[in-house]
Amino acid sequence: MNHTIDVQSQAETARLAEKLASLLEGGEVITLEGDLGAGKTTFTQALAKGLGIKRTVSSPTFTILKQYEGRLPLNHFDVYRLADSGEDLGWDELFYGNAVSVVEWAQYIEEELPEERLDIQIRRLDEEGRRFSFVPHGLRYESVMKELMR
């Protein structure tokens, strides 16, 4: 089932991401899709803040993966550079640990992703406004979405 939330500012995006972070227990996989400038990194920065991460979170465009420590560890992936590469970075160890994994441009590693995950599509509505479409895969993520939509 799809869930859609519209936000009108970066502050609302931050509140949404921080609320989602408060519902996570570790081991979750979240994919982020959206055009350049849609707000994937902004969303991830706020999610990291909600996980108690103090370090500045930036897009791992050139490194593919950045890891952060907080209430829960965070694996932040940008797999855009892996398009058509078939590169195996040890996905099982990364996705099935206790870290929350956020994957930008996940369509490039679709076959490596766990079946159970939360897919988030971000679309620009205007300069500040964004539409977040959430697609939960699995009971855990459906439960998270019920709480997030309250």
N, C-alpha and C positions, 0 to 999 in steps of 0.2 A: 504494500500500500504506500503510495506517495504522500508525503506531507510537505506543504509549502509554507514558508514564512517569508514575508516581505519586510525589509528593514529600510529605514530612510536616512541612516547616517552611519559613519564608522563607529560611533559610540553604541548604536543599537547592534551592529555586527559584533562588537566586543562583548556586549552583554549576552548575546545569543551563544557565542563560542564559550564564554566563561560558564554559562549555565550548563552547556553540554559537558564541559570538563568536570563539573561537579558530579555528574552522573556516571562517570567512567570509573572502572575498578582495576584496570590494567589488562593488557592483552588485546585490546580492541584494535581493529583495523578500520580506518576512515579514509575513503578516497575523496579527493577534491578535483572536480572538473570545472573548467571555465576558461574563457578567453584570457589572453594577457591583460592584466589590469582589472580583472573581475574581482579580485580580493582574496585569492587563495592564501597568500602569505599573511595578509592582514588577519584573516580568520585564524590561521595557525598561530600567529603571535598571541592573540587573545586566548586561544585554547591553552597555549603554554603557560600564560599568566595564571589561568584558572587551575592549572596543574601545579602551581607553586614554583614554576621555573623562573629564576631571577635573571639568568643570562639573556642577552638580546638574541632573539630568534630572527634569522635571515634566511632567505631562500637558498637551498643547497644546489643551485643551478649547475655549478661546475664540479661539485664534489659528489653529487647524487644523494648522499646521506649525511645528515648532521644529527648528533645525539645530544640530548639534554637531560639533566637530572632535576627532579622536583618531587612532589608528593608521589607522582608516578613518573618513571622515565618516559621520554618522548623520542621516537625515531621519526625524523622529518625527511621524507624522500621527495626529490624532484627527479622523475625518471624520464623527462623529456629527451635527454641525450641518449637514452637506451632504445629509442625507436628503431626497430628492425635489427637490433644488435644481437639478440638472443643471449645476452650477458646474464649469468647466474651469480648473484651476489650472496648466495646463501640465504635465500628468502625464508626458508623454513625456520631457521634460527631467529631471524629478525621478526617474522610475523607471529611466531608462536611462543614468544617469551612473555614477560610481564609488562613490557613497554606498550604504551599507546603508539600506534604507527599511523602517521598521516602521509598519504601518498598523493602527490600532485602529478597530473598527467598519467593516471593509472591505466588508461586504455593501452599504453605501450607495454604493460606487463600483465595484461588481463589473465593470461593462463597461469601466472604465478600467484595470483591473489587467492586468499581463502574464500570459500563459498560464503561463509558467514562474515558479514562486514556491513558498514554503513557507507553508502555512496551519497555524496553531496554534490549537486550541480549548482554553480553560482552563475547567475546572469545579471548583467548590468541593466538597471531600469532607467537610470539617468546618472548624473555626476556622482551622487552619493548613494542613491537607492540601489538595493540589490534584492534579487529573489533567490532564496535558498530552497532547493528541492531536495528532500531527504528520501532515500529509498533504503529501508532496512532489509537486510538479508539475514534471517535467523531470529529466534525467539529473544535472545539477549538484546539485539538491536531494536526489535519491535517494542520491548519493554522500555528501553532508553527513550525511544521516540514518544511513547505515551507520556512519560515524565516531562520531556522537553516541551511538549505541546500544551502542558497545563498552564 
